[in-house]
Amino acid sequence: MKTLVLVEHDNATLKDATLPVVTAAAKLGEVHLLVAGKGCAAVAEQAAKIAGVTKVHLADDAALEHQLPENVAPLIVDLMGHHDAFLAPATTTGKNIAPRVAALLDVMQISDIIAVDGPDTFTRPIYAGNAIAQVKTSDAKLVITVRGTAFDKAAPEGGSAPMEAVSGTGDAGTARFVSAEVAASERPELTSAKVIVSGGRGVGSGENYKALIEPLADKLGAAVGASRAAVDAGFVPNDYQVGQTGKIVAPDVYIAVGISGAIQHLAGMKDSKTIIAINKDEDAPIFQVADVGLVGDLFQIVPELTSKL
């Protein structure tokens, strides 16, 4: 079986979200990568070095500069004539492109897999992670999104795959790129951080978030996250959100401050290796998944903890 993996990148650097997908694809068969963009030859060179990859398809086209799904999906469909499965990370980009590919191929997408059980059988969470389903497909072509936290990252060095230039399908004319507002931060990226400090509704305000959560994160060299309640209340921007409708994370250490532990939030972080919860409500659901629980006033505990680090 030949698999085609979508490489996430910014036309200069390959993103880590690609590496777990390579691991998943290797369980199905031969791994080919697709680098689609403009002026992205450097990304293709990085992709060629990933261990286990046997070929890199490079589509360098002005219409692919911003990787609009309307332009990328037809290219993938063309390549699927020589591939049996298409895999993408279950990220914003992957979730934007994969359904279009599935629709054009007239097949059922298999979303957010956490295990490969066979060439046509996969495991995926349902009901916000409260149940695990094993699904089997009879489609001739597979379209799959992969939960990155469920697979080990492929080694970024050690491979020497050949590169092959492929032609894009041009501009579909149905969408155009207007602008992008990218949040810049010196902290680690949320989805790849080893330590995350998240705040919830209990933090009280955006000012308290900056005064309590961010100094603790800075001391730990951690990324900062938030529950949906904190985002909806306007404490922090949307890109901080961890949960079913936010980002799925699995760091070595996850510190939940003032987060009650709604199902939606737990679905995004319960695979963390060590969970530390700080909440004044001893019956909060977060304590059911926490490895370490501190019951008390976060406005006293967090500053004290920060001062002793």
Contacts in CASP RR format, 6 or more apart in sequence:
PFRMAT RR
TARGET T0000
AUTHOR 0000-0000-0000
METHOD contacts of the structure
MODEL  1
MKTLVLVEHDNATLKDATLPVVTAAAKLGEVHLLVAGKGCAAVAEQAAKI
AGVTKVHLADDAALEHQLPENVAPLIVDLMGHHDAFLAPATTTGKNIAPR
VAALLDVMQISDIIAVDGPDTFTRPIYAGNAIAQVKTSDAKLVITVRGTA
FDKAAPEGGSAPMEAVSGTGDAGTARFVSAEVAASERPELTSAKVIVSGG
RGVGSGENYKALIEPLADKLGAAVGASRAAVDAGFVPNDYQVGQTGKIVA
PDVYIAVGISGAIQHLAGMKDSKTIIAINKDEDAPIFQVADVGLVGDLFQ
IVPELTSKL
1 28 0 8 1.000
1 29 0 8 1.000
1 30 0 8 1.000
1 84 0 8 1.000
1 85 0 8 1.000
1 119 0 8 1.000
2 29 0 8 1.000
2 30 0 8 1.000
2 32 0 8 1.000
2 82 0 8 1.000
2 83 0 8 1.000
2 84 0 8 1.000
2 85 0 8 1.000
3 25 0 8 1.000
3 28 0 8 1.000
3 29 0 8 1.000
3 30 0 8 1.000
3 31 0 8 1.000
3 32 0 8 1.000
3 83 0 8 1.000
3 84 0 8 1.000
3 85 0 8 1.000
3 86 0 8 1.000
3 87 0 8 1.000
4 32 0 8 1.000
4 33 0 8 1.000
4 34 0 8 1.000
4 57 0 8 1.000
4 76 0 8 1.000
4 79 0 8 1.000
4 80 0 8 1.000
4 83 0 8 1.000
4 85 0 8 1.000
4 86 0 8 1.000
4 87 0 8 1.000
5 18 0 8 1.000
5 21 0 8 1.000
5 22 0 8 1.000
5 25 0 8 1.000
5 31 0 8 1.000
5 32 0 8 1.000
5 33 0 8 1.000
5 34 0 8 1.000
5 86 0 8 1.000
5 87 0 8 1.000
5 88 0 8 1.000
6 18 0 8 1.000
6 21 0 8 1.000
6 34 0 8 1.000
6 36 0 8 1.000
6 72 0 8 1.000
6 76 0 8 1.000
6 86 0 8 1.000
6 87 0 8 1.000
6 88 0 8 1.000
6 89 0 8 1.000
6 93 0 8 1.000
6 94 0 8 1.000
6 97 0 8 1.000
6 98 0 8 1.000
7 14 0 8 1.000
7 18 0 8 1.000
7 33 0 8 1.000
7 34 0 8 1.000
7 35 0 8 1.000
7 36 0 8 1.000
7 43 0 8 1.000
7 47 0 8 1.000
8 14 0 8 1.000
8 15 0 8 1.000
8 17 0 8 1.000
8 18 0 8 1.000
8 89 0 8 1.000
8 91 0 8 1.000
8 93 0 8 1.000
8 94 0 8 1.000
9 15 0 8 1.000
9 18 0 8 1.000
9 35 0 8 1.000
9 37 0 8 1.000
9 40 0 8 1.000
9 43 0 8 1.000
11 37 0 8 1.000
11 38 0 8 1.000
11 39 0 8 1.000
11 40 0 8 1.000
11 43 0 8 1.000
11 65 0 8 1.000
12 40 0 8 1.000
12 42 0 8 1.000
12 43 0 8 1.000
13 42 0 8 1.000
13 43 0 8 1.000
13 46 0 8 1.000
14 43 0 8 1.000
14 46 0 8 1.000
14 47 0 8 1.000
14 156 0 8 1.000
16 153 0 8 1.000
16 189 0 8 1.000
16 191 0 8 1.000
16 192 0 8 1.000
17 89 0 8 1.000
17 91 0 8 1.000
17 148 0 8 1.000
17 191 0 8 1.000
17 192 0 8 1.000
18 33 0 8 1.000
18 47 0 8 1.000
18 50 0 8 1.000
18 89 0 8 1.000
19 50 0 8 1.000
19 153 0 8 1.000
19 154 0 8 1.000
19 156 0 8 1.000
20 89 0 8 1.000
20 146 0 8 1.000
20 148 0 8 1.000
20 149 0 8 1.000
20 150 0 8 1.000
20 151 0 8 1.000
20 152 0 8 1.000
20 153 0 8 1.000
20 154 0 8 1.000
21 87 0 8 1.000
21 88 0 8 1.000
21 89 0 8 1.000
21 146 0 8 1.000
21 148 0 8 1.000
21 151 0 8 1.000
22 31 0 8 1.000
22 33 0 8 1.000
22 50 0 8 1.000
22 52 0 8 1.000
22 53 0 8 1.000
22 154 0 8 1.000
23 151 0 8 1.000
23 152 0 8 1.000
23 153 0 8 1.000
23 154 0 8 1.000
24 87 0 8 1.000
24 113 0 8 1.000
24 116 0 8 1.000
24 144 0 8 1.000
24 146 0 8 1.000
24 151 0 8 1.000
25 31 0 8 1.000
25 85 0 8 1.000
25 87 0 8 1.000
26 52 0 8 1.000
26 154 0 8 1.000
27 116 0 8 1.000
27 118 0 8 1.000
28 84 0 8 1.000
28 85 0 8 1.000
28 87 0 8 1.000
28 116 0 8 1.000
28 118 0 8 1.000
28 119 0 8 1.000
28 142 0 8 1.000
30 54 0 8 1.000
31 52 0 8 1.000
31 53 0 8 1.000
31 54 0 8 1.000
32 53 0 8 1.000
32 54 0 8 1.000
32 55 0 8 1.000
32 56 0 8 1.000
32 57 0 8 1.000
32 83 0 8 1.000
33 47 0 8 1.000
33 50 0 8 1.000
33 53 0 8 1.000
33 55 0 8 1.000
33 56 0 8 1.000
33 57 0 8 1.000
33 161 0 8 1.000
34 56 0 8 1.000
34 57 0 8 1.000
34 59 0 8 1.000
34 75 0 8 1.000
34 76 0 8 1.000
34 79 0 8 1.000
35 43 0 8 1.000
35 44 0 8 1.000
35 47 0 8 1.000
35 56 0 8 1.000
35 57 0 8 1.000
35 58 0 8 1.000
35 59 0 8 1.000
36 59 0 8 1.000
36 61 0 8 1.000
36 64 0 8 1.000
36 67 0 8 1.000
36 72 0 8 1.000
36 75 0 8 1.000
36 168 0 8 1.000
37 59 0 8 1.000
37 60 0 8 1.000
37 61 0 8 1.000
37 64 0 8 1.000
37 65 0 8 1.000
37 67 0 8 1.000
38 60 0 8 1.000
38 61 0 8 1.000
38 62 0 8 1.000
38 64 0 8 1.000
38 65 0 8 1.000
39 60 0 8 1.000
40 58 0 8 1.000
40 60 0 8 1.000
41 58 0 8 1.000
41 60 0 8 1.000
44 56 0 8 1.000
44 58 0 8 1.000
44 163 0 8 1.000
45 163 0 8 1.000
46 156 0 8 1.000
47 53 0 8 1.000
47 56 0 8 1.000
47 161 0 8 1.000
48 56 0 8 1.000
48 159 0 8 1.000
48 160 0 8 1.000
48 161 0 8 1.000
48 162 0 8 1.000
48 163 0 8 1.000
49 156 0 8 1.000
49 157 0 8 1.000
49 158 0 8 1.000
49 159 0 8 1.000
49 160 0 8 1.000
49 161 0 8 1.000
50 154 0 8 1.000
50 155 0 8 1.000
50 156 0 8 1.000
50 157 0 8 1.000
50 158 0 8 1.000
50 159 0 8 1.000
50 161 0 8 1.000
51 154 0 8 1.000
51 155 0 8 1.000
51 156 0 8 1.000
51 157 0 8 1.000
51 158 0 8 1.000
51 159 0 8 1.000
52 154 0 8 1.000
52 159 0 8 1.000
52 161 0 8 1.000
53 154 0 8 1.000
53 159 0 8 1.000
53 161 0 8 1.000
54 161 0 8 1.000
55 161 0 8 1.000
55 162 0 8 1.000
55 163 0 8 1.000
55 164 0 8 1.000
56 161 0 8 1.000
56 162 0 8 1.000
56 163 0 8 1.000
56 164 0 8 1.000
57 79 0 8 1.000
57 163 0 8 1.000
57 164 0 8 1.000
57 165 0 8 1.000
57 166 0 8 1.000
58 163 0 8 1.000
58 164 0 8 1.000
58 165 0 8 1.000
58 166 0 8 1.000
59 75 0 8 1.000
59 165 0 8 1.000
59 166 0 8 1.000
59 167 0 8 1.000
59 168 0 8 1.000
60 165 0 8 1.000
61 167 0 8 1.000
61 168 0 8 1.000
61 170 0 8 1.000
63 71 0 8 1.000
63 168 0 8 1.000
63 169 0 8 1.000
63 170 0 8 1.000
63 171 0 8 1.000
64 71 0 8 1.000
64 72 0 8 1.000
64 75 0 8 1.000
64 168 0 8 1.000
64 170 0 8 1.000
65 177 0 8 1.000
66 177 0 8 1.000
66 180 0 8 1.000
67 93 0 8 1.000
67 97 0 8 1.000
68 172 0 8 1.000
68 175 0 8 1.000
68 176 0 8 1.000
68 177 0 8 1.000
69 96 0 8 1.000
69 97 0 8 1.000
69 100 0 8 1.000
70 100 0 8 1.000
70 172 0 8 1.000
70 173 0 8 1.000
70 174 0 8 1.000
70 175 0 8 1.000
71 168 0 8 1.000
71 169 0 8 1.000
71 170 0 8 1.000
71 171 0 8 1.000
71 172 0 8 1.000
71 175 0 8 1.000
72 97 0 8 1.000
73 97 0 8 1.000
73 100 0 8 1.000
73 101 0 8 1.000
73 104 0 8 1.000
74 104 0 8 1.000
74 169 0 8 1.000
74 172 0 8 1.000
75 166 0 8 1.000
75 168 0 8 1.000
75 169 0 8 1.000
76 86 0 8 1.000
76 97 0 8 1.000
76 101 0 8 1.000
77 101 0 8 1.000
77 104 0 8 1.000
77 105 0 8 1.000
78 168 0 8 1.000
78 169 0 8 1.000
79 166 0 8 1.000
80 86 0 8 1.000
80 101 0 8 1.000
80 105 0 8 1.000
80 141 0 8 1.000
83 141 0 8 1.000
84 140 0 8 1.000
84 141 0 8 1.000
84 142 0 8 1.000
85 141 0 8 1.000
85 142 0 8 1.000
85 143 0 8 1.000
85 144 0 8 1.000
86 98 0 8 1.000
86 101 0 8 1.000
86 141 0 8 1.000
86 142 0 8 1.000
86 143 0 8 1.000
86 144 0 8 1.000
87 144 0 8 1.000
87 145 0 8 1.000
87 146 0 8 1.000
88 94 0 8 1.000
88 95 0 8 1.000
88 97 0 8 1.000
88 98 0 8 1.000
88 144 0 8 1.000
88 145 0 8 1.000
88 146 0 8 1.000
89 145 0 8 1.000
89 146 0 8 1.000
89 148 0 8 1.000
90 111 0 8 1.000
90 112 0 8 1.000
90 145 0 8 1.000
90 146 0 8 1.000
90 147 0 8 1.000
90 148 0 8 1.000
90 248 0 8 1.000
91 191 0 8 1.000
94 145 0 8 1.000
95 145 0 8 1.000
98 109 0 8 1.000
98 111 0 8 1.000
98 143 0 8 1.000
98 144 0 8 1.000
98 145 0 8 1.000
99 109 0 8 1.000
101 143 0 8 1.000
102 108 0 8 1.000
102 109 0 8 1.000
102 143 0 8 1.000
105 141 0 8 1.000
105 143 0 8 1.000
107 139 0 8 1.000
107 140 0 8 1.000
107 141 0 8 1.000
107 142 0 8 1.000
107 143 0 8 1.000
108 137 0 8 1.000
108 139 0 8 1.000
108 143 0 8 1.000
109 143 0 8 1.000
109 144 0 8 1.000
109 145 0 8 1.000
110 122 0 8 1.000
110 124 0 8 1.000
110 135 0 8 1.000
110 137 0 8 1.000
110 142 0 8 1.000
110 143 0 8 1.000
110 144 0 8 1.000
110 145 0 8 1.000
111 124 0 8 1.000
111 144 0 8 1.000
111 145 0 8 1.000
112 124 0 8 1.000
112 125 0 8 1.000
112 145 0 8 1.000
112 146 0 8 1.000
112 147 0 8 1.000
113 122 0 8 1.000
113 123 0 8 1.000
113 124 0 8 1.000
113 144 0 8 1.000
113 145 0 8 1.000
113 146 0 8 1.000
113 147 0 8 1.000
113 150 0 8 1.000
114 123 0 8 1.000
114 124 0 8 1.000
114 125 0 8 1.000
114 132 0 8 1.000
114 147 0 8 1.000
114 150 0 8 1.000
115 122 0 8 1.000
115 123 0 8 1.000
115 150 0 8 1.000
116 122 0 8 1.000
117 123 0 8 1.000
117 134 0 8 1.000
120 136 0 8 1.000
120 137 0 8 1.000
120 138 0 8 1.000
120 142 0 8 1.000
121 134 0 8 1.000
121 135 0 8 1.000
121 136 0 8 1.000
121 137 0 8 1.000
122 134 0 8 1.000
122 135 0 8 1.000
122 137 0 8 1.000
122 144 0 8 1.000
123 132 0 8 1.000
123 133 0 8 1.000
123 134 0 8 1.000
123 135 0 8 1.000
124 132 0 8 1.000
124 133 0 8 1.000
124 135 0 8 1.000
124 147 0 8 1.000
125 131 0 8 1.000
125 132 0 8 1.000
125 133 0 8 1.000
125 147 0 8 1.000
125 267 0 8 1.000
126 132 0 8 1.000
126 133 0 8 1.000
128 244 0 8 1.000
128 263 0 8 1.000
128 264 0 8 1.000
128 266 0 8 1.000
128 267 0 8 1.000
129 267 0 8 1.000
130 263 0 8 1.000
130 267 0 8 1.000
147 248 0 8 1.000
148 248 0 8 1.000
149 248 0 8 1.000
149 249 0 8 1.000
149 250 0 8 1.000
149 271 0 8 1.000
150 271 0 8 1.000
183 237 0 8 1.000
183 239 0 8 1.000
187 193 0 8 1.000
187 217 0 8 1.000
187 218 0 8 1.000
187 221 0 8 1.000
187 222 0 8 1.000
187 223 0 8 1.000
187 224 0 8 1.000
188 194 0 8 1.000
188 221 0 8 1.000
188 222 0 8 1.000
188 223 0 8 1.000
189 223 0 8 1.000
190 196 0 8 1.000
190 223 0 8 1.000
190 224 0 8 1.000
190 225 0 8 1.000
190 239 0 8 1.000
190 240 0 8 1.000
190 242 0 8 1.000
190 247 0 8 1.000
190 249 0 8 1.000
191 247 0 8 1.000
191 248 0 8 1.000
191 249 0 8 1.000
193 222 0 8 1.000
193 223 0 8 1.000
193 249 0 8 1.000
193 251 0 8 1.000
194 222 0 8 1.000
194 251 0 8 1.000
194 252 0 8 1.000
194 253 0 8 1.000
195 220 0 8 1.000
195 221 0 8 1.000
195 222 0 8 1.000
195 223 0 8 1.000
195 251 0 8 1.000
195 252 0 8 1.000
195 253 0 8 1.000
195 254 0 8 1.000
195 255 0 8 1.000
196 222 0 8 1.000
196 223 0 8 1.000
196 224 0 8 1.000
196 225 0 8 1.000
196 242 0 8 1.000
196 249 0 8 1.000
196 251 0 8 1.000
196 253 0 8 1.000
196 254 0 8 1.000
196 255 0 8 1.000
196 269 0 8 1.000
196 272 0 8 1.000
197 213 0 8 1.000
197 216 0 8 1.000
197 217 0 8 1.000
197 220 0 8 1.000
197 222 0 8 1.000
197 223 0 8 1.000
197 224 0 8 1.000
197 225 0 8 1.000
197 255 0 8 1.000
197 257 0 8 1.000
198 213 0 8 1.000
198 224 0 8 1.000
198 225 0 8 1.000
198 226 0 8 1.000
198 227 0 8 1.000
198 242 0 8 1.000
198 254 0 8 1.000
198 255 0 8 1.000
198 256 0 8 1.000
198 257 0 8 1.000
198 259 0 8 1.000
198 269 0 8 1.000
199 209 0 8 1.000
199 213 0 8 1.000
199 225 0 8 1.000
199 226 0 8 1.000
199 227 0 8 1.000
199 230 0 8 1.000
199 235 0 8 1.000
199 256 0 8 1.000
199 257 0 8 1.000
199 258 0 8 1.000
199 259 0 8 1.000
200 226 0 8 1.000
200 227 0 8 1.000
200 229 0 8 1.000
200 230 0 8 1.000
200 235 0 8 1.000
200 256 0 8 1.000
200 257 0 8 1.000
200 258 0 8 1.000
200 259 0 8 1.000
201 227 0 8 1.000
201 229 0 8 1.000
201 230 0 8 1.000
201 233 0 8 1.000
201 258 0 8 1.000
201 259 0 8 1.000
201 260 0 8 1.000
202 230 0 8 1.000
202 257 0 8 1.000
202 258 0 8 1.000
202 259 0 8 1.000
202 298 0 8 1.000
203 209 0 8 1.000
203 212 0 8 1.000
203 213 0 8 1.000
203 230 0 8 1.000
203 235 0 8 1.000
203 257 0 8 1.000
203 258 0 8 1.000
203 298 0 8 1.000
204 233 0 8 1.000
204 235 0 8 1.000
205 235 0 8 1.000
206 234 0 8 1.000
206 235 0 8 1.000
206 236 0 8 1.000
208 235 0 8 1.000
208 299 0 8 1.000
209 226 0 8 1.000
209 230 0 8 1.000
209 235 0 8 1.000
209 236 0 8 1.000
212 257 0 8 1.000
212 298 0 8 1.000
212 299 0 8 1.000
212 302 0 8 1.000
212 303 0 8 1.000
212 306 0 8 1.000
213 224 0 8 1.000
213 225 0 8 1.000
213 257 0 8 1.000
213 302 0 8 1.000
214 224 0 8 1.000
215 306 0 8 1.000
216 222 0 8 1.000
216 255 0 8 1.000
216 257 0 8 1.000
216 302 0 8 1.000
216 305 0 8 1.000
216 306 0 8 1.000
216 309 0 8 1.000
217 223 0 8 1.000
217 224 0 8 1.000
219 306 0 8 1.000
219 309 0 8 1.000
220 253 0 8 1.000
220 255 0 8 1.000
220 309 0 8 1.000
222 253 0 8 1.000
222 255 0 8 1.000
223 251 0 8 1.000
224 236 0 8 1.000
224 240 0 8 1.000
225 236 0 8 1.000
225 240 0 8 1.000
225 241 0 8 1.000
225 242 0 8 1.000
226 235 0 8 1.000
226 236 0 8 1.000
226 240 0 8 1.000
226 241 0 8 1.000
226 242 0 8 1.000
227 241 0 8 1.000
227 242 0 8 1.000
227 243 0 8 1.000
227 259 0 8 1.000
227 260 0 8 1.000
227 261 0 8 1.000
227 262 0 8 1.000
227 265 0 8 1.000
228 241 0 8 1.000
228 243 0 8 1.000
228 245 0 8 1.000
228 246 0 8 1.000
228 262 0 8 1.000
228 264 0 8 1.000
228 265 0 8 1.000
229 262 0 8 1.000
230 236 0 8 1.000
230 240 0 8 1.000
231 237 0 8 1.000
231 238 0 8 1.000
231 240 0 8 1.000
231 241 0 8 1.000
239 247 0 8 1.000
241 247 0 8 1.000
242 248 0 8 1.000
242 249 0 8 1.000
242 265 0 8 1.000
242 268 0 8 1.000
242 269 0 8 1.000
243 264 0 8 1.000
243 265 0 8 1.000
243 266 0 8 1.000
243 267 0 8 1.000
243 268 0 8 1.000
243 269 0 8 1.000
244 263 0 8 1.000
244 264 0 8 1.000
244 265 0 8 1.000
244 267 0 8 1.000
244 268 0 8 1.000
245 264 0 8 1.000
246 268 0 8 1.000
247 268 0 8 1.000
248 267 0 8 1.000
248 268 0 8 1.000
248 269 0 8 1.000
249 268 0 8 1.000
249 269 0 8 1.000
249 272 0 8 1.000
250 269 0 8 1.000
250 271 0 8 1.000
250 272 0 8 1.000
250 273 0 8 1.000
251 272 0 8 1.000
251 273 0 8 1.000
252 272 0 8 1.000
252 273 0 8 1.000
252 274 0 8 1.000
253 272 0 8 1.000
253 273 0 8 1.000
253 274 0 8 1.000
253 276 0 8 1.000
254 269 0 8 1.000
254 272 0 8 1.000
254 274 0 8 1.000
254 275 0 8 1.000
254 276 0 8 1.000
255 276 0 8 1.000
255 277 0 8 1.000
255 278 0 8 1.000
256 269 0 8 1.000
256 275 0 8 1.000
256 276 0 8 1.000
256 277 0 8 1.000
256 278 0 8 1.000
256 279 0 8 1.000
256 286 0 8 1.000
256 290 0 8 1.000
257 278 0 8 1.000
257 298 0 8 1.000
257 302 0 8 1.000
258 278 0 8 1.000
258 279 0 8 1.000
258 280 0 8 1.000
258 298 0 8 1.000
259 265 0 8 1.000
259 277 0 8 1.000
259 279 0 8 1.000
259 284 0 8 1.000
259 286 0 8 1.000
260 279 0 8 1.000
260 281 0 8 1.000
260 284 0 8 1.000
260 285 0 8 1.000
260 286 0 8 1.000
261 284 0 8 1.000
261 285 0 8 1.000
261 286 0 8 1.000
261 289 0 8 1.000
262 285 0 8 1.000
266 285 0 8 1.000
266 286 0 8 1.000
266 289 0 8 1.000
269 275 0 8 1.000
270 289 0 8 1.000
274 291 0 8 1.000
274 292 0 8 1.000
275 286 0 8 1.000
275 289 0 8 1.000
275 290 0 8 1.000
275 291 0 8 1.000
275 292 0 8 1.000
276 290 0 8 1.000
276 291 0 8 1.000
276 292 0 8 1.000
276 293 0 8 1.000
276 294 0 8 1.000
277 284 0 8 1.000
277 286 0 8 1.000
277 287 0 8 1.000
277 290 0 8 1.000
277 292 0 8 1.000
277 293 0 8 1.000
277 294 0 8 1.000
278 293 0 8 1.000
278 294 0 8 1.000
278 296 0 8 1.000
278 298 0 8 1.000
278 301 0 8 1.000
278 302 0 8 1.000
279 286 0 8 1.000
279 287 0 8 1.000
279 293 0 8 1.000
279 294 0 8 1.000
279 295 0 8 1.000
279 296 0 8 1.000
279 298 0 8 1.000
280 295 0 8 1.000
280 296 0 8 1.000
280 297 0 8 1.000
280 298 0 8 1.000
281 295 0 8 1.000
282 295 0 8 1.000
287 293 0 8 1.000
287 295 0 8 1.000
294 301 0 8 1.000
END
